Amino acid sequence: MPAILSLLIAGGMASGCASAGALPELASIGGDTSYALGSGDKLRITVYGEEKLSGEYLVDGSGAIAFPLIGAVQTKGLSAPALAEKLTIALRKGYLDNPSVAIDVLNFRPYYILGEVNTPGEYPFVEGLTVFSAVAKSAGFTYRADENRVFIRHKDGAAEILYRLDGTTPVQPGDTIRVLERRF
């Protein structure tokens, strides 16, 4: 009889693990991990030897910056090095002989956290941010929080996706994180 009881308990635990294991994991992206620029980013663009062109630029709602001499330059989806190359090519076309452009991202798009955290709201994104560190910035989980699952809606995503919550679940700029209430 104890052997049957052990099998039933083990089977119940395995089925519980299977449902938890069915949740996708949001893993760090392999390969190209460069940050894709988008609306709300603040950039420092330096054109060496050209102080009047160098400065801080805000990416507007359409994903563009207004750059002197060139005008509106679409940045959405480009990495900082790709934008630097795009500006270099544009400045070569009749403006500068040998431009050298460098770009630094000063402020990333914020992320948002709501649900069962003590201080929901908008927070500044920093590289290497995980859901656990996002929860810590929002003063931790409430006593009702489900600490095993979380919904994340990515910036350009149409719907929330349910993820298993672990210490390596990364947050991307513009994400909205919703911490669920646990079932009692």
FENKA-V714183 format. One record per helix or strand of 2 or more residues. SS is the DSSP state (2 for helix, 1 for strand). FROM is the first residue (numbers start at 1). TO is the last residue. If there is no record, write none. Layout:
SS_FROM_TO, SS_FROM_TO
This chain:
2_2_21, 1_42_47, 1_55_58, 1_64_67, 1_71_74, 2_80_92, 1_101_107, 1_111_115, 1_121_123, 2_131_137, 1_145_153, 1_161_164, 1_176_181
